[in-house]
Amino acid sequence: MTAINRPCSAANLDPANDNVPYDAAFDVRELVSVEEVMEREELGPNGGILWAMEEVEANFEWLEERLEECEETIILDPPGQPELTIHHMAVPRILQRLEKLDYRIVVVQLLDSVVLTRPSLYLSSLLLCLRGMLHLPYPVVNVLTKIDNLKSVGGTDLPFNLDFYTEVQDLHQLLPVLSAEQAVNIGGSAKWEKLNSALIELIEDFGLVGFETLAVEDRHSMASLLKAIDRASGYVFASARGTDEQGRTLDDGASIWAQAMSEQWAGKLEVKDVQERWIDRKEEFDEAERKEWEEEARWTKMTSYWQSNESGSRKARKALTGQQS
């Protein structure tokens, strides 16, 4: 956000997060201490987190006041417990109240891309994402993070190309590799095959889940994800105008639809390019990028040197002119 000069505030809503790696606009630990909740209510870590989120809901005015001090774009960083997005009602109720205050909400679900390396882990992640999308009735962007680290954790041995996992199509192709994994870990059985088929059919019947990818230190990857989030929120369409087949500008709802369906707002890199960059030819691209950075650093250093010399020359000419006069 800083790089594109978009005002943005980030806030910590995780009461168990003792190491916030960003400059938080506000911190929920000002309101509730998960350690005190656990001790007072005799709860474990997860129970303490859920109780703490209920405290946020009960003290919604505190949250509203803090949000009023924030920038137009606000990132709320909540706890990562899946209970909050699959069945607990505190977060949906908080978001509903924010929506009534005219906040435009987008939910971003982050999954470590290591889930792709085990078929059973990928299938369970699909179920979690689907449940989250049903539990939180807002635009949802699912993201496979640390894609730049996937190769080092087995990404080159994936039985399918990356687009199979991001587009979540033809999941029945996953059945043989699921059976092979389960035969090794828990022993093969017809009941597991039936369960796998039923779960895959459930996910495909809804047809909701898909994934963006993210390499957080890569600016192209970050820009691509931001565009996907902007598209989900409608941010990119605020002043956009589409055109019809004759090139005439559309000024009504058809314009928004035209923009949403255009390739300009596709919102993500081509998956084949992501696979080539981070899996198939990672070392080659890393080396090319390193040389590009070195060249940029060299030019920056030379430019700074020239500017310094030019400034010194101007000062010398001024001093000389003053002496002559």
C-alpha positions in Angstrom: 0.0 0.0 0.0 2.8 2.4 0.8 4.5 1.6 -2.5 1.4 2.7 -4.5 0.6 5.7 -2.2 -2.7 4.3 -1.0 -3.5 5.4 2.6 -4.0 2.3 4.7 -4.2 1.3 8.4 -3.5 -2.1 9.8 -4.9 -3.2 13.1 -4.2 -6.3 15.3 -7.3 -8.2 16.4 -5.4 -11.2 17.7 -5.2 -11.0 21.5 -2.6 -13.8 21.6 -0.2 -12.0 19.1 2.7 -10.7 21.2 4.9 -9.9 18.3 3.0 -7.6 15.8 5.4 -7.1 12.9 3.8 -3.9 11.6 2.9 -0.5 12.9 -0.6 -1.2 14.2 -3.2 1.6 14.2 -4.7 -0.1 17.2 -4.3 -3.3 19.2 -7.1 -5.4 20.6 -4.8 -6.2 23.6 -5.7 -2.7 24.8 -9.2 -4.0 25.3 -8.8 -7.7 26.4 -5.9 -9.9 27.6 -6.2 -13.5 26.6 -4.1 -14.6 29.5 -6.5 -13.0 32.0 -9.4 -14.5 30.2 -7.9 -18.0 30.3 -7.1 -17.7 34.0 -10.5 -16.2 34.9 -12.7 -18.5 32.9 -10.4 -21.6 33.2 -10.1 -21.9 29.4 -7.3 -23.2 27.1 -5.7 -21.1 24.4 -8.3 -21.7 21.8 -11.2 -21.1 24.2 -9.5 -18.0 25.4 -9.3 -16.6 21.9 -13.0 -17.3 21.2 -14.0 -15.6 24.5 -11.8 -12.6 23.7 -13.5 -12.2 20.3 -16.8 -12.2 22.1 -15.4 -9.4 24.3 -14.7 -7.4 21.1 -18.3 -8.0 20.0 -19.6 -6.9 23.4 -17.5 -3.8 23.3 -18.2 -2.9 19.7 -18.2 0.8 20.4 -14.5 0.5 21.3 -13.8 -1.0 17.9 -16.0 1.6 16.1 -14.1 4.5 17.8 -10.7 3.1 16.8 -11.8 2.5 13.2 -12.9 6.2 12.9 -9.3 7.2 13.4 -8.0 4.9 10.6 -7.4 5.5 6.9 -9.9 4.7 4.2 -8.5 1.2 3.6 -8.2 -0.8 6.8 -6.7 -4.3 7.3 -8.0 -6.1 10.3 -5.6 -8.9 11.4 -7.7 -11.5 13.3 -6.7 -14.7 15.1 -6.0 -17.7 12.9 -8.2 -20.2 14.8 -10.4 -21.9 12.2 -13.3 -22.1 14.7 -13.8 -18.4 14.1 -14.5 -18.8 10.4 -16.3 -22.2 10.4 -18.9 -22.1 13.3 -18.2 -19.5 16.0 -20.5 -16.4 15.5 -18.5 -13.6 17.0 -16.6 -12.6 13.8 -19.7 -12.8 11.5 -21.7 -10.6 13.9 -18.8 -8.1 14.2 -18.6 -7.9 10.4 -22.3 -7.5 10.1 -22.2 -4.5 12.4 -19.3 -3.0 10.4 -21.3 -3.5 7.2 -24.1 -1.4 8.7 -21.6 1.4 9.2 -21.0 1.3 5.5 -17.7 -0.5 5.5 -17.1 -2.5 2.4 -15.8 -5.9 3.6 -13.6 -8.4 1.9 -12.4 -11.6 3.7 -8.9 -12.8 2.8 -8.2 -16.5 3.8 -4.5 -17.3 3.8 -3.2 -20.9 3.5 0.4 -21.9 3.4 1.2 -23.4 0.0 2.8 -26.4 1.7 -0.8 -27.9 1.8 -0.3 -28.7 -1.9 2.4 -31.3 -1.1 -0.1 -33.7 0.6 -3.3 -34.6 -1.2 -5.2 -35.1 2.1 -4.0 -31.8 3.5 -5.1 -30.0 0.3 -8.5 -31.7 0.5 -9.0 -30.7 4.1 -7.9 -27.1 3.2 -10.5 -26.9 0.5 -13.2 -27.9 3.0 -12.0 -25.2 5.5 -12.1 -22.6 2.8 -15.5 -23.7 1.6 -16.9 -23.6 5.1 -15.4 -20.2 5.7 -17.0 -18.9 2.5 -20.4 -20.2 3.7 -20.0 -18.9 7.2 -18.8 -15.4 6.3 -21.3 -14.1 3.7 -18.9 -11.6 2.1 -16.6 -11.6 -0.9 -13.8 -14.0 -0.1 -10.3 -14.2 -1.6 -8.5 -17.5 -0.9 -4.7 -17.2 -1.1 -1.9 -19.7 -1.3 0.9 -18.0 0.5 4.7 -18.6 0.5 4.5 -19.8 -3.1 8.2 -18.7 -3.5 9.0 -21.4 -0.9 7.0 -24.2 -2.4 9.8 -25.7 -4.4 11.9 -26.3 -1.3 9.2 -28.2 0.4 8.4 -30.6 -2.4 6.8 -28.4 -5.1 8.6 -30.1 -7.9 7.1 -33.4 -7.0 3.5 -32.3 -7.2 1.4 -34.8 -9.3 -0.4 -31.9 -11.1 0.5 -28.5 -12.4 -0.2 -25.5 -10.2 -3.3 -24.5 -12.1 -5.0 -27.7 -11.0 -4.7 -26.6 -7.4 -5.6 -22.9 -7.9 -8.6 -23.4 -10.2 -10.0 -26.4 -8.2 -11.4 -28.1 -11.3 -11.8 -31.8 -12.0 -11.0 -32.8 -8.4 -11.8 -36.4 -9.2 -8.3 -36.6 -10.6 -7.1 -36.3 -7.0 -8.7 -39.6 -6.0 -5.8 -42.0 -7.1 -3.2 -39.9 -5.3 -5.4 -39.7 -2.2 -5.7 -43.4 -2.2 -2.0 -43.9 -2.6 -1.2 -41.6 0.3 -3.8 -43.2 2.6 -2.6 -46.7 1.7 0.9 -45.7 3.0 -0.3 -43.8 6.1 -3.5 -45.6 7.3 -3.9 -48.6 5.0 -6.1 -48.6 1.9 -9.9 -49.2 2.4 -13.0 -48.9 0.2 -14.6 -46.7 2.9 -11.9 -44.1 2.6 -12.4 -44.0 -1.2 -16.1 -43.4 -0.7 -15.4 -40.7 1.8 -12.9 -39.0 -0.6 -15.4 -39.1 -3.4 -18.2 -37.7 -1.3 -16.0 -34.8 -0.1 -14.8 -34.0 -3.6 -18.4 -34.1 -4.9 -19.5 -31.7 -2.1 -16.7 -29.2 -3.0 -17.4 -29.4 -6.7 -21.2 -29.0 -6.2 -20.7 -25.6 -4.5 -18.1 -24.5 -7.1 -17.0 -21.6 -4.9 -13.4 -22.3 -4.0 -10.4 -21.0 -6.0 -7.0 -19.6 -5.1 -4.8 -16.6 -5.7 -1.0 -17.1 -5.1 1.3 -14.9 -3.2 5.1 -14.5 -2.8 5.1 -11.7 -0.3 8.5 -10.2 -1.3 7.7 -10.2 -5.0 6.1 -6.9 -6.1 4.4 -8.4 -9.1 2.8 -11.0 -6.9 1.7 -8.5 -4.4 0.3 -6.2 -7.0 -1.6 -9.1 -8.6 -3.2 -10.0 -5.2 -4.1 -6.4 -4.5 -5.9 -6.2 -7.8 -7.9 -9.3 -7.0 -8.9 -7.9 -3.6 -9.8 -4.6 -5.2 -12.0 -6.4 -7.7 -13.7 -8.4 -4.9 -14.4 -5.2 -2.9 -15.5 -3.1 -6.0 -12.7 -0.6 -5.3 -11.5 -0.7 -8.9 -14.9 0.1 -10.3 -15.5 3.3 -8.3 -14.6 5.6 -11.2 -14.3 3.0 -14.0 -16.4 3.1 -17.2 -16.7 0.2 -19.6 -17.5 0.5 -23.3 -19.9 -1.4 -25.6 -19.1 -3.2 -28.8 -19.2 0.1 -30.7 -16.7 1.7 -28.3 -19.3 4.0 -26.6 -18.9 4.7 -22.9 -21.4 3.0 -20.6 -22.6 5.1 -17.7 -24.9 2.7 -15.8 -24.7 -0.6 -14.1 -23.7 -2.2 -17.4 -20.5 -0.3 -17.1 -19.6 -2.0 -13.8 -20.4 -5.4 -15.2 -18.3 -4.7 -18.3 -15.4 -3.7 -16.2 -15.8 -6.7 -13.9 -15.7 -9.1 -16.8 -12.9 -7.5 -18.7 -9.4 -8.9 -18.8 -8.1 -5.6 -17.4 -9.5 -6.5 -14.0 -8.6 -10.2 -14.1 -6.8 -9.6 -10.8 -4.1 -12.3 -11.0 -1.0 -13.4 -12.8 -1.3 -16.3 -15.2 -0.8 -19.4 -13.1 1.5 -20.9 -15.7 3.8 -17.9 -15.2 3.7 -18.3 -11.4 4.6 -22.0 -11.8 7.5 -21.1 -14.2 8.8 -18.4 -11.9 8.6 -20.2 -8.5 8.8 -23.9 -9.4 10.0 -24.9 -12.8 12.8 -22.2 -13.3 13.1 -20.6 -9.8 16.9 -20.6 -9.7 17.2 -19.1 -13.1 14.7 -16.3 -12.4 16.3 -15.7 -9.0 19.7 -15.2 -10.6 18.3 -12.9 -13.2 16.5 -10.9 -10.5 19.7 -10.7 -8.4 21.6 -9.2 -11.4 18.7 -6.8 -12.1 18.9 -5.6 -8.4 22.7 -5.2 -8.6 22.3 -3.1 -11.8 19.6 -0.9 -10.2 21.9 -0.5 -7.1 24.8 0.5 -9.4 22.8 3.0 -11.3 21.4 4.5 -8.0 24.9 4.8 -6.6 26.1 6.5 -9.9 23.1 8.8 -10.0 23.7 9.9 -6.4 27.4 10.5 -7.1 26.6 12.7 -10.2 24.0 14.6 -8.2 26.4 15.2 -5.4 29.1 16.4 -7.8 26.6 18.7 -9.6 25.6 20.2 -6.3 29.2 20.7 -5.3 29.9 22.4 -8.7 27.0 24.7 -8.3 28.2 25.8 -4.8 31.7 26.3 -6.2 30.4 28.5 -9.1 28.4 30.5 -6.6 31.4 31.1 -4.4 33.5 32.1 -7.3 30.9 34.5 -8.6 30.7 36.1 -5.1 34.5 36.6 -5.0 34.6 38.2 -8.4 31.8 40.7 -7.5 
